């Protein structure tokens, strides 16, 4: 299902994008529904998809027993799709049903390489998150 660009504007990840950039990014996103207990990301596997939370609660389990909960609309998961180490560093499990926006690593890279201004804004956001 395609994504309406207006959904993106209030999300922190997209606040620096103008309307045309929002539309470009929205066109590459897909909306997916997840169910309780579903593993969205598995630690150690290649980072093939970047996710943005629209709804739901997600537990991120890291090596060594650390964990974190993500549940805010607009939080992102899978930033390793476009930055080192290019594999997921945590396992993400849906704690209940929810909705995510998803973009494949291939489409994400094409998007940021194909539009310098957009790519610079997105990579700055990802650098901030990764730090």
Secondary structure, DSSP 8 states (H G I E B T S, - for coil): ----HHHHHTSGGGTT--HHHHHHHHHH-EEEEE-TT-EEE-TTSB--EEEEEEE--EEEEEGGG-EEEE-STT-EE-GGGTSTT-B-SEEEEESS-EEEEEEEHHHHHHHHHH-HHHHHHHHHHHHHHH-
